[in-house]
């Protein structure tokens, strides 16, 4: 049986979850359609999803159309969860982008479309809500061309739009307007059409299939997920025009795109590209040790069913492997996978009941394990959890998950823009054993140097591996990385190289007739605890620069609002790189400090009458200028104060 891994994507409230339910119902996979308003949809399993009527986590369900088996991925539509959409797109064969015929192209529609193009996912537009008052198919098709730069080809026609009795029927593939549209991207078809030779339906169908695979043409289907109008025609398009997954022979290859937990524990969702994976197989994920698969559950129309194996093209939930999202088994196809930018906001998470602090820490650690976008930093000494975020809705989601799953009520405080520190020059420092009050039986020298942007933190043992036990080298690296989580101004330090330049330790000794005595022998903790003191001194000599996040923006403006919006961008410190005119709208692109993006978002509706489409994405970190550098209060003892550190972290 042919396989199709299909994503349903859309701006929030465009109707993608309702479309998923309708497709399941029409295919006979469910006996009754679920309702978003009633919280009975099959894919929104989280209590918060049902309560708010939005999709937060990507969910997989399956159906069958004829001899085609389809795995449907229902993905979030809220801007705060674009990452969930992005990482799901990389494992899809194709996608349906749902657009409301009433609201038309919306900001998140633009963001998702650009992601689909960037990753190279063949796409079909479904123009939903043709039964609603204000529906206008022609207007929305024009927006697809103007706002998205798409080349749509409309394959269904609506009668009675704007009313509950709206009907949809397919357009004949040999109709002149359709042949003309397809001929624009297919030279062979164009030659036959221009020569007035008869064009067969199968030739047009073949040309559309090829154009969809090349992403140069996008089929458009119209309908209503609520009434079911047009959904049967959409199903035929999915089976007929979209590229299917192939059952490839060859070595095992797969991609982990989600991690979650159910009543039986942790499971990793894997799209298998080639080969076959069986229970008891030992698999090696990139950068990890081989692990044994203990259970495989495959997504099928009857639900997620436990099976002895999973084959290429299928999606399965796998247990027994400590996989992380984005890891690969084997060598999967190299698509243009989106690397999600770092979060630009951070906040402190606190339990409402202080007695639940440890339970909160444990819950946050599990959620961070499931979702790499949860950038969590726990400070057990200060009993604080600092989390980095992409938006305010993420706070609500985390709070709901902690309450529903772990019974912990939390609050957020101290929300601010998340900066970093970069090393400005080169600095070195050294601490000797039992000198200047050093209480640890360890001597250590470190040099800190600036590295290129994007290099991250690199630790080099230098000449020490042959002189120092491996456990002490590893402990030193742990201490170095821990120290760099808070720089001179409290922000994480990155893009640097730290090299060991000296070391000394006391070999394993014991007093006569006694076992090992720590008081006269060095242990790994000596190096782990001394390293932050040396790092702090080296950073003081090297210097650091505080850098704030800067986002790249693209804003699509109606002509009457251009002057007012450009003035706003100028006041907020935006740098405009380019302006182009398309379809009567001005496309303005440039960069803007992340901290000022919310002010643009808040002002645009009034300045443009709700017509502006703004998309932003993290671009780079830039040095903060001026006298008042943003600083983050230090969590825990300060290794820059030697005496205070030695008192707070005794041997």
C-alpha positions in Angstrom: 0.0 0.0 0.0 1.3 3.5 -0.9 2.1 5.8 2.0 1.8 9.6 2.4 3.0 11.5 5.4 0.9 14.7 5.2 1.0 17.8 7.3 -2.0 20.0 8.0 -0.7 23.5 8.6 -2.4 26.9 9.0 -2.7 30.2 10.8 -4.5 29.8 14.1 -8.3 29.4 13.7 -8.1 28.8 10.0 -9.7 25.4 10.5 -6.9 22.9 10.2 -7.9 20.7 13.2 -11.5 20.7 11.9 -10.2 19.7 8.5 -8.3 16.8 10.1 -11.4 15.6 11.8 -13.4 15.9 8.6 -10.8 13.9 6.6 -10.8 11.2 9.3 -14.6 11.1 9.3 -15.0 10.9 5.5 -12.4 8.1 5.4 -14.3 6.1 8.0 -11.4 6.4 10.6 -13.8 7.9 13.2 -17.5 7.2 13.6 -18.3 10.8 14.6 -16.5 14.1 13.9 -14.8 15.7 16.9 -15.4 19.4 17.7 -12.7 22.0 18.5 -15.3 24.0 20.5 -16.4 21.0 22.4 -12.9 19.7 23.0 -13.5 16.3 21.4 -11.0 16.3 18.6 -8.8 13.3 18.1 -5.5 15.1 17.7 -5.9 17.8 20.5 -5.2 15.5 23.4 -3.8 18.0 25.9 -6.3 19.5 28.3 -5.1 23.0 27.5 -5.6 22.3 23.7 -9.2 21.3 24.4 -9.8 24.2 26.8 -8.4 26.9 24.5 -9.4 25.3 21.1 -5.8 25.6 19.7 -3.2 23.0 18.8 0.0 23.2 20.8 1.8 19.9 20.1 2.0 18.2 16.7 -0.1 15.0 16.7 -0.2 12.0 14.4 -3.2 10.1 13.3 -3.9 7.9 10.2 -6.5 7.2 7.6 -6.9 5.3 4.3 -8.2 6.7 1.0 -8.5 3.9 -1.5 -5.1 2.1 -1.7 -3.3 5.1 -0.1 -2.4 5.1 3.6 -2.1 8.6 5.0 -0.4 9.7 8.3 -1.8 13.1 9.2 0.3 15.5 11.3 -1.9 18.2 12.8 0.4 21.0 13.7 0.1 24.2 15.8 -1.0 27.5 14.3 -0.2 30.0 17.0 3.0 32.0 16.3 4.6 30.9 19.6 4.7 27.3 18.3 6.1 27.8 14.8 9.0 25.6 15.9 6.7 22.7 16.4 5.5 23.2 12.8 9.1 23.6 11.5 10.5 20.4 13.0 7.5 18.4 11.8 7.8 19.7 8.2 11.2 18.0 7.7 9.6 14.6 7.9 6.7 15.2 5.6 6.1 14.0 2.0 3.6 16.9 1.4 1.4 19.4 3.2 -2.0 21.0 3.1 -1.9 24.7 3.9 -5.3 25.8 5.2 -6.4 29.4 4.5 -9.7 30.9 5.6 -11.8 32.3 2.8 -13.0 34.9 5.2 -9.8 36.2 6.9 -7.6 35.4 3.9 -3.8 35.3 4.1 -2.7 36.1 7.7 0.8 36.7 9.3 1.3 33.0 10.3 0.2 31.9 6.9 3.1 33.8 5.4 5.6 32.4 8.0 4.4 28.8 7.4 4.5 29.2 3.6 8.1 30.5 3.7 9.1 27.5 5.9 7.4 25.1 3.4 9.3 26.7 0.5 12.6 26.7 2.4 12.4 23.0 3.3 11.0 22.1 -0.1 7.7 20.4 0.9 5.1 20.0 -1.9 1.9 21.8 -0.9 -1.8 22.1 -1.6 -3.9 25.1 -0.6 -7.3 24.4 1.0 -9.4 27.5 1.0 -11.7 26.8 4.0 -14.9 28.3 5.3 -16.6 28.8 1.9 -19.9 28.5 3.8 -19.2 31.5 6.0 -20.5 35.0 5.4 -17.8 37.2 3.8 -16.1 34.2 2.0 -14.4 35.4 -1.2 -12.4 32.7 -3.1 -11.2 35.1 -5.8 -9.9 37.6 -3.3 -8.0 34.9 -1.4 -6.5 33.4 -4.6 -5.3 36.9 -5.5 -3.7 37.1 -2.0 -1.9 33.8 -2.6 -0.3 35.4 -5.6 0.4 38.8 -4.1 1.3 38.1 -0.5 2.9 34.7 -0.8 4.3 34.9 -4.4 2.7 31.5 -5.1 1.6 30.2 -8.5 -1.8 28.7 -7.6 -3.9 26.6 -9.9 -7.5 26.3 -8.9 -8.8 22.8 -9.2 -12.3 23.2 -7.7 -15.1 25.7 -8.2 -17.6 27.0 -5.6 -21.2 27.8 -6.1 -23.2 29.7 -3.4 -20.2 30.8 -1.4 -21.0 32.7 1.7 -23.9 30.5 2.6 -24.4 27.2 4.4 -25.5 25.5 1.2 -22.3 26.3 -0.6 -21.3 23.5 -3.0 -18.0 22.5 -4.5 -17.2 20.6 -7.7 -14.0 19.7 -9.5 -12.7 21.6 -12.5 -12.1 19.5 -15.6 -8.4 19.0 -16.1 -8.6 19.7 -19.8 -10.5 23.0 -19.3 -8.8 25.9 -21.2 -8.0 28.2 -18.2 -6.5 25.3 -16.2 -4.4 24.0 -19.2 -3.2 27.6 -19.7 -2.1 27.9 -16.1 -0.3 24.5 -16.1 1.3 25.3 -19.5 3.1 28.3 -18.0 5.4 25.8 -16.0 5.5 22.9 -18.4 7.2 23.4 -21.8 5.9 20.2 -23.4 2.3 21.0 -22.5 2.7 24.6 -23.6 4.0 23.5 -27.0 0.9 21.3 -27.6 -1.5 23.9 -26.3 0.0 26.8 -28.4 0.0 24.5 -31.5 -3.8 23.9 -31.0 -3.1 20.2 -30.6 -5.5 18.3 -28.3 -4.3 18.1 -24.7 -5.3 14.9 -22.9 -6.3 14.8 -19.2 -3.6 12.4 -18.3 -1.0 14.8 -19.8 -2.3 17.7 -17.7 -2.4 15.4 -14.6 1.2 14.3 -15.2 2.3 17.9 -15.7 0.6 19.0 -12.4 2.3 16.2 -10.5 5.7 17.1 -11.8 5.1 20.8 -11.1 4.0 20.1 -7.6 7.0 17.9 -6.9 9.2 20.8 -8.2 7.3 23.3 -6.0 6.7 25.5 -9.0 2.9 25.1 -9.0 0.5 24.8 -6.0 -3.0 23.2 -6.5 -5.9 25.0 -4.8 -9.0 23.2 -3.5 -12.0 25.0 -1.9 -14.4 23.8 0.7 -15.7 23.8 4.3 -14.3 21.5 6.9 -17.5 21.9 9.0 -20.1 21.0 6.3 -17.8 18.7 4.3 -18.2 20.5 1.1 -15.1 20.1 -1.1 -13.4 17.6 1.2 -14.1 14.7 -1.1 -12.5 16.6 -3.9 -9.5 17.4 -1.7 -9.1 13.7 -0.8 -8.9 12.9 -4.5 -6.2 15.6 -5.1 -4.2 14.2 -2.2 -4.2 10.7 -3.6 -3.8 11.8 -7.2 -1.3 14.7 -7.3 1.0 14.6 -4.3 4.3 12.6 -4.1 4.0 9.6 -1.8 6.6 8.1 0.5 8.6 5.3 -0.9 9.4 2.0 0.7 13.2 2.3 0.2 15.5 -0.6 0.7 18.9 -0.1 2.1 20.4 0.7 5.4 18.3 1.9 8.3 17.7 5.7 8.3 15.2 7.8 10.3 14.6 11.1 11.9 13.3 11.8 15.4 10.8 14.7 15.2 8.9 14.5 18.5 9.2 13.2 22.0 6.4 12.7 24.5 5.2 10.6 27.4 2.1 8.5 27.9 0.9 6.2 30.7 3.8 3.8 29.9 6.6 6.3 29.9 8.8 8.1 27.4 8.6 7.5 23.6 10.3 9.0 20.6 8.4 9.6 17.3 10.5 8.6 14.3 10.0 8.9 10.5 11.7 6.0 8.9 13.3 6.9 5.5 14.7 3.5 4.5 15.3 0.0 5.9 13.3 -1.7 8.6 13.5 -1.3 12.4 12.5 -4.2 14.7 12.0 -4.7 18.4 15.3 -5.7 20.1 17.3 -4.1 17.4 20.2 -2.0 18.7 20.3 1.4 17.1 22.8 4.2 17.4 21.6 7.8 17.2 24.0 10.5 16.1 26.4 11.3 18.9 25.0 8.6 21.3 25.8 5.0 22.3 23.8 2.1 20.8 20.6 1.4 22.6 18.0 -1.5 22.3 14.5 -0.8 21.0 12.1 -2.3 23.5 8.8 -1.4 21.8 7.5 -0.1 18.5 4.0 1.4 18.0 3.0 2.3 14.4 0.4 5.0 13.6 -2.5 3.3 11.8 -6.2 4.2 11.1 -7.1 2.2 14.3 -4.7 4.3 16.4 -1.1 3.8 17.5 -0.8 0.0 17.4 2.1 -2.0 18.9 3.9 -3.9 16.1 7.1 -6.0 15.9 8.6 -3.7 13.3 8.3 -0.5 11.2 9.3 -0.1 7.6 10.4 2.8 5.4 7.9 5.5 4.9 6.1 4.9 8.2 5.9 6.9 11.4 6.3 5.1 14.7 6.6 5.7 18.4 9.7 4.0 19.7 10.6 3.1 23.3 13.9 2.2 24.8 16.1 4.8 23.1 16.9 8.1 24.8 16.4 10.0 21.6 16.3 13.8 21.3 14.3 15.8 18.7 16.4 16.4 15.6 18.6 13.3 16.1 19.0 10.8 13.2 19.4 7.1 12.9 21.7 6.3 10.0 22.0 8.8 7.1 18.5 10.2 6.2 17.9 12.5 3.2 19.5 15.9 3.6 16.6 18.3 3.3 16.9 22.0 4.1 16.0 21.4 7.7 15.2 24.6 9.5 17.4 25.4 12.5 15.2 27.2 15.0 16.6 30.4 16.4 17.3 30.9 20.1 14.5 32.2 22.3 14.7 36.0 22.9 12.8 36.2 26.2 13.5 34.7 29.6 11.7 34.5 32.9 12.0 32.9 36.4 9.6 30.1 37.2 8.5 29.8 40.8 6.1 27.4 42.5 3.1 28.9 44.2 3.6 26.5 47.0 7.3 26.6 48.0 7.1 23.0 49.3 6.6 21.9 45.6 9.9 23.3 44.4 11.6 20.0 43.9 8.5 18.6 42.1 8.6 21.7 39.8 12.3 21.2 39.0 11.6 17.5 38.1 8.6 18.4 36.0 10.5 21.2 34.1 13.4 18.8 33.5 11.0 16.3 31.9 9.4 19.0 29.7 12.8 20.2 28.6 13.6 16.6 27.7 10.5 16.4 25.5 10.9 19.8 23.8 14.3 21.3 22.9 12.6 24.7 22.7 12.3 24.7 26.5 15.7 26.2 27.3 15.9 25.5 31.0 18.6 26.5 33.5 18.2 25.2 37.0 20.0 26.8 40.0 19.6 24.4 42.9 21.6 26.7 45.2 19.3 29.6 44.6 16.4 27.2 44.2 15.5 29.0 41.0 14.5 27.9 37.5 15.2 30.2 34.6 13.5 29.5 31.3 14.0 31.1 27.9 10.9 31.6 25.8 9.6 32.5 22.3 6.3 34.1 23.4 3.8 34.6 26.2 1.6 31.7 25.2 4.5 29.4 26.0 4.2 30.5 29.7 0.6 29.4 29.8 1.4 26.1 28.2 4.2 25.3 30.6 2.0 26.3 33.6 -0.8 24.2 32.3 1.4 21.1 31.8 3.0 21.5 35.2 -0.4 21.7 36.8 -2.1 19.0 34.9 0.7 16.5 34.7 2.6 17.1 37.9 0.1 18.9 40.2 2.4 21.9 40.5 1.0 25.5 40.2 3.7 28.0 39.1 4.0 31.7 38.4 6.5 33.6 36.2 8.4 36.7 37.1 11.3 38.8 35.9 10.6 38.5 32.2 13.2 40.3 30.1 15.1 40.2 26.8 17.6 37.3 26.8 21.1 38.6 26.0 24.5 36.8 25.8 28.1 37.8 26.4 30.9 37.4 24.0 34.6 37.3 24.9 36.3 40.5 23.8 40.0 39.5 23.9 42.3 37.0 25.6 42.8 36.5 29.3 44.6 33.9 31.4 44.6 33.1 35.1 46.1 30.4 37.4 45.4 29.1 40.9 48.1 27.1 42.7 47.6 24.4 45.3 47.4 25.8 48.9 48.4 29.3 47.8 46.4 32.5 48.5 43.7 30.7 50.4 42.9 28.0 47.8 41.2 25.3 49.9 41.2 22.7 47.1 43.9 20.1 46.5 44.1 21.3 42.9 46.2 23.7 40.8 44.8 25.0 37.5 45.7 27.5 34.8 43.2 28.5 32.0 43.3 30.8 29.0 40.1 32.2 27.5 40.1 33.5 24.0 37.5 34.9 21.7 36.2 32.6 18.9 34.3 33.4 15.7 30.5 34.1 15.9 28.6 30.8 16.1 31.6 28.8 17.4 30.0 28.1 20.8 32.1 27.1 23.8 35.1 24.9 23.1 37.2 23.3 25.8 40.8 22.2 25.1 42.8 20.2 27.6 46.0 21.7 26.1 49.1 19.8 27.2 47.5 18.4 30.3 46.0 15.0 29.2 49.2 13.3 29.7 49.8 14.8 33.1 46.4 14.8 34.6 44.0 11.9 35.2 41.1 11.9 32.7 38.5 12.2 35.4 40.1 15.5 36.6 40.2 16.8 33.0 36.5 16.0 32.6 35.7 17.7 36.0 37.6 20.8 34.9 35.5 21.0 31.7 32.3 20.6 33.8 33.4 23.5 36.0 34.4 25.7 33.0 31.1 25.2 31.3 29.1 25.8 34.5 31.1 29.1 35.0 30.3 30.3 31.5 26.6 30.1 32.1 26.9 33.4 33.9 29.4 35.9 32.7 30.6 39.2 34.1 27.1 40.7 33.6 25.2 37.6 34.4 24.4 36.4 30.8 25.6 33.2 29.3 29.1 33.5 27.7 29.6 31.9 24.2 31.8 31.9 21.2 35.1 31.3 23.1 37.9 28.8 23.5 39.1 27.8 26.9 42.4 26.0 27.1 44.1 24.4 30.1 47.6 25.8 30.5 48.7 24.3 33.8 47.6 21.8 36.5 48.7 20.1 39.6 47.2 17.5 41.9 48.0 15.4 44.9 48.1 11.7 43.9 45.9 9.1 45.6 47.2 8.6 49.1 46.2 7.2 52.5 47.4 7.3 56.0 49.2 4.2 57.3 46.9 1.2 57.7 43.8 3.2 56.5 41.7 3.4 53.4 41.8 6.2 50.8 41.9 9.6 52.6 40.4 12.5 50.7 42.1 15.0 53.0 45.5 14.3 51.5 44.4 13.3 48.0 42.9 15.3 45.1 39.4 14.4 43.9 37.5 15.5 40.8 35.4 18.0 42.8 38.6 19.9 43.6 39.0 20.7 39.9 35.2 21.1 39.3 35.0 23.7 42.1 38.2 25.5 41.3 37.6 26.0 37.6 34.9 28.7 38.0 37.3 30.8 40.0 40.0 30.6 37.4 37.5 31.2 34.6 36.1 34.4 36.3 39.6 35.8 36.7 40.5 35.0 33.0 37.2 36.6 31.8 38.0 39.7 33.9 41.3 40.1 32.0 39.8 39.2 28.6 36.7 41.3 28.9 33.2 40.5 27.6 30.6 42.4 25.5 26.9 42.1 26.2 25.0 41.4 23.0 21.2 41.6 22.5 19.2 39.6 20.0 18.3 41.3 16.7 15.5 40.0 14.5 15.0 40.1 10.7 11.6 41.4 9.8 9.5 41.4 6.6 6.4 43.5 6.6 3.9 43.6 3.8 2.2 47.1 3.8 -0.7 48.7 1.9 0.6 51.9 0.2 -1.5 54.3 2.3 0.4 53.1 5.5 4.0 53.1 4.2 5.0 56.5 5.6 3.6 56.0 9.1 5.1 52.5 9.4 8.5 53.5 8.2 8.5 56.4 10.7 7.7 53.9 13.5 10.4 51.6 12.4 12.9 54.5 12.3 12.0 55.6 15.8 12.5 52.0 17.1 16.0 51.7 15.6 15.2 49.5 12.7 17.6 49.2 9.8 15.7 48.8 6.5 17.6 46.7 3.9 15.2 46.5 1.0 11.8 47.5 -0.3 10.0 46.0 -3.2 6.5 46.5 -4.6 4.3 43.4 -5.3 0.6 43.3 -6.1 0.0 46.8 -4.9 1.7 46.2 -1.6 5.2 47.3 -0.4 7.4 44.6 1.1 9.9 46.2 3.6 12.6 44.1 5.1 15.4 44.8 7.6 16.5 44.2 11.1 15.2 45.4 14.5 16.2 44.7 18.1 14.0 41.9 19.5 13.0 43.9 22.5 11.2 46.4 20.2 9.3 43.9 18.0 6.3 43.8 20.4 5.8 47.5 20.0 5.7 47.1 16.2 3.3 44.2 16.5 1.0 46.3 18.8 1.1 49.4 16.5 0.6 47.8 13.1 -3.1 47.0 13.2 -4.0 50.7 13.9 -1.5 52.1 11.4 -2.5 49.8 8.6 -6.2 49.0 9.2 -5.2 45.4 9.9 -3.8 44.9 6.4 -0.1 44.5 7.4 1.6 41.1 7.4 4.6 41.0 9.7 7.0 38.1 10.0 10.1 38.1 12.1 12.9 35.6 12.8 16.0 35.7 14.9 19.0 37.1 12.8 22.0 37.7 15.0 23.3 39.1 18.3 24.6 42.6 18.3 26.8 44.4 20.9 24.8 46.7 23.2 25.9 50.3 22.9 25.7 53.0 25.6 26.8 53.3 29.2 24.1 51.3 30.9 24.7 47.7 29.9 21.8 45.3 30.8 22.8 43.0 33.6 21.2 39.9 35.0 21.4 39.4 38.8 23.8 36.5 39.6 22.3 33.3 40.7 24.4 31.5 43.4 27.8 32.4 44.7 30.1 34.6 42.6 33.4 32.9 41.6 34.8 36.4 40.8 34.9 36.9 44.6 37.4 34.3 45.6 37.0 34.4 49.4 33.2 34.4 49.1 33.3 31.5 46.7 35.6 29.5 48.9 33.3 30.0 51.9 30.2 29.1 49.9 31.7 26.1 48.1 34.0 24.5 50.7 36.0 21.4 50.0 
